[in-house]
């Protein structure tokens, strides 16, 4: 069953070991921040540093693994139709809006949405590090400078990730202007158990 995350909001979902999480950009041009913690032990969290170190690439796509802060594989990307993802930038927050969008209303952003969604699972805000920013377009220039450009996704582009341990996964429909080309759209997702039964 496909579920929808409304614009500028977030959810948390249980993804058991062996299940496949599919994240879909239904309209194109949207970003979903994803942060995972080990079920029952929220001190084990998704780590961009471990992932980039062990995978030895910034281009995380089909076949790449996402690692925890304890050097264990959390997720494996099994299918990816999107042109890019980002694992460098932190989730947008109230501070992000004050820094980059001083002329626009402050929003709690993906950080606030993840914090609220993951709180019932023992996650406090300080535990939320860099998210895996699905569909986000962050090119690195030859001089090392970063840019945030609109996503290159088309309607229906997706990524599938297989859970390698029991996880709680936070997902958002991103709230920042630059990440989405100035518009805010929904994100769809589903969780399919290993034996083929869907769960929410």
GUPALO-331299 format. One line per 5 residues: number of its first residue (from 1); for each residue x, y, z of C-alpha. Coordinates in Angstrom, 3 decimals, always signed. Example, Ala and Ser with C-alpha at 12.3 -4.5 7.8 and 13.67 -1.06 7.14 Angstrom:
REM GUPALO-331299
1> +12.300 -4.500 +7.800 | +13.670 -1.060 +7.140
//
This chain:
REM GUPALO-331299
1> +0.000 +0.000 +0.000 | +1.350 +3.386 -1.015 | +1.032 +6.101 +1.608 | +1.435 +9.860 +1.119 | +3.407 +12.364 +3.170
6> +1.797 +15.798 +2.760 | +4.020 +18.756 +1.800 | +6.261 +20.114 +4.580 | +5.503 +17.248 +6.972 | +7.075 +13.987 +8.133
11> +6.334 +10.502 +9.456 | +8.104 +7.593 +11.140 | +7.584 +4.020 +9.984 | +8.752 +0.597 +11.120 | +10.859 -1.203 +8.512
16> +11.696 -4.756 +9.642 | +14.828 -6.547 +8.499 | +14.389 -7.786 +4.934 | +11.558 -5.390 +4.142 | +11.885 -2.994 +1.229
21> +11.162 +0.700 +1.692 | +10.176 +2.457 -1.528 | +10.230 +6.261 -1.644 | +8.514 +7.865 -4.642 | +8.469 +11.414 -5.982
26> +4.887 +11.418 -7.327 | +4.950 +14.842 -8.988 | +8.675 +15.318 -9.639 | +10.952 +17.977 -8.172 | +10.612 +17.092 -4.489
31> +13.060 +15.940 -1.791 | +12.553 +13.508 +1.089 | +14.917 +13.601 +4.062 | +15.391 +10.112 +5.511 | +16.858 +9.301 +8.929
36> +16.999 +5.771 +10.329 | +17.581 +4.375 +13.814 | +17.870 +0.801 +15.010 | +14.544 -0.437 +16.359 | +14.801 -0.777 +20.127
41> +18.151 +1.021 +20.282 | +17.831 +4.588 +18.981 | +21.466 +5.311 +19.914 | +22.416 +3.428 +16.737 | +21.702 +5.901 +13.954
46> +22.315 +6.463 +10.279 | +25.800 +7.893 +9.681 | +26.820 +9.855 +6.601 | +30.478 +9.770 +7.696 | +30.602 +5.980 +8.009
51> +28.652 +5.577 +4.772 | +30.827 +7.862 +2.654 | +33.966 +6.347 +4.193 | +33.030 +2.704 +3.621 | +31.283 +3.147 +0.258
56> +34.107 +5.417 -1.010 | +31.780 +7.546 -3.116 | +29.436 +10.519 -3.001 | +27.244 +8.864 -5.635 | +25.038 +6.552 -3.612
61> +22.800 +4.567 -5.937 | +21.842 +0.965 -6.731 | +24.084 -1.441 -4.817 | +25.312 +1.110 -2.290 | +24.837 +0.510 +1.427
66> +23.932 +3.021 +4.133 | +25.835 +2.448 +7.388 | +25.196 +3.185 +11.051 | +27.424 +4.990 +13.546 | +28.356 +1.503 +14.817
71> +29.688 +0.432 +11.418 | +26.781 -1.861 +10.633 | +24.834 -1.826 +7.376 | +21.341 -0.423 +7.898 | +19.996 -0.282 +4.340
76> +20.983 -1.409 +0.842 | +19.778 +0.474 -2.234 | +18.230 -2.153 -4.508 | +16.720 +0.094 -7.194 | +17.146 +3.758 -8.060
81> +15.635 +5.693 -10.961 | +16.517 +9.156 -9.650 | +19.445 +11.173 -11.019 | +20.898 +12.082 -7.622 | +20.680 +12.052 -3.838
86> +22.608 +13.973 -1.182 | +24.313 +12.786 +2.001 | +26.267 +15.954 +2.840 | +23.740 +18.482 +4.127 | +21.795 +18.444 +7.374
91> +17.987 +18.561 +7.464 | +16.553 +22.048 +7.074 | +15.527 +23.603 +10.389 | +14.363 +26.868 +11.907 | +18.005 +27.975 +11.872
96> +18.266 +27.066 +8.185 | +15.335 +29.326 +7.396 | +16.794 +32.209 +9.404 | +20.166 +31.778 +7.666 | +19.130 +31.255 +4.040
101> +15.602 +32.711 +3.861 | +15.567 +35.759 +6.177 | +12.742 +37.344 +4.180 | +10.449 +34.310 +4.449 | +8.446 +32.842 +7.348
106> +10.432 +30.573 +9.643 | +9.470 +26.896 +9.404 | +10.605 +24.034 +11.623 | +11.699 +22.229 +8.473 | +12.627 +18.600 +8.017
111> +14.606 +18.598 +11.262 | +11.554 +19.564 +13.287 | +9.353 +17.133 +11.386 | +11.806 +14.274 +11.919 | +12.194 +15.137 +15.598
116> +8.436 +15.034 +16.167 | +7.936 +11.812 +14.192 | +10.827 +9.967 +15.853 | +10.242 +11.187 +19.421 | +7.855 +8.332 +20.310
121> +10.664 +5.915 +19.420 | +13.150 +7.324 +21.925 | +14.903 +9.750 +19.580 | +15.761 +13.182 +20.967 | +16.616 +16.045 +18.584
126> +20.346 +15.953 +19.391 | +20.490 +12.399 +18.023 | +19.355 +13.452 +14.535 | +22.406 +13.982 +12.343 | +22.770 +14.315 +8.599
131> +19.821 +12.763 +6.787 | +20.036 +10.842 +3.538 | +18.404 +13.480 +1.359 | +16.550 +11.430 -1.228 | +16.227 +13.092 -4.657
136> +18.178 +16.191 -3.492 | +20.479 +17.819 -6.074 | +23.690 +19.079 -4.450 | +26.455 +19.348 -7.050 | +30.049 +19.779 -5.924
141> +32.026 +22.229 -8.078 | +35.682 +21.602 -8.996 | +36.707 +24.172 -6.375 | +34.707 +22.293 -3.726 | +31.816 +24.722 -3.468
146> +28.352 +23.262 -2.935 | +25.099 +24.349 -4.533 | +21.495 +23.346 -3.888 | +19.615 +23.061 -7.165 | +16.075 +21.883 -7.933
151> +15.774 +18.094 -8.077 | +16.042 +16.499 -11.491 | +13.394 +13.903 -10.704 | +10.430 +13.221 -12.932 | +6.999 +12.136 -11.682
156> +7.247 +8.559 -10.474 | +10.995 +8.434 -9.922 | +11.800 +6.227 -6.952 | +14.392 +4.588 -4.758 | +14.050 +1.195 -3.069
161> +16.038 +0.341 +0.049 | +16.190 -3.056 +1.733 | +16.459 -3.000 +5.525 | +19.438 -5.005 +6.798 | +18.260 -4.726 +10.422
166> +15.013 -3.834 +12.186 | +14.644 -0.082 +11.741 | +12.529 +2.930 +12.536 | +12.754 +5.277 +9.574 | +11.790 +8.945 +9.534
171> +10.766 +10.413 +6.173 | +9.756 +13.913 +5.168 | +8.379 +15.895 +2.274 | +10.996 +18.630 +2.370 | +10.167 +22.144 +3.519
176> +13.079 +24.236 +2.173 | +12.627 +26.510 -0.816 | +15.925 +25.852 -2.612 | +15.682 +22.070 -2.298 | +12.388 +21.972 -4.192
181> +12.751 +24.751 -6.707 | +10.521 +27.008 -4.608 | +7.533 +24.665 -4.507 | +6.308 +22.169 -1.925 | +4.982 +18.794 -2.990
186> +4.119 +15.454 -1.384 | +6.210 +12.291 -1.137 | +4.825 +8.765 -1.459 | +6.235 +5.648 +0.163 | +5.525 +1.994 +0.857
191> +7.013 -0.782 +2.969 | +6.912 -4.318 +1.582 | +7.768 -7.206 +3.862 | +10.153 -9.877 +2.633 | +7.329 -12.353 +2.025
196> +5.459 -9.771 -0.054 | +2.916 -8.442 +2.432 | +2.661 -4.673 +2.753 | +2.806 -2.919 +6.080 | +2.414 +0.689 +7.220
//
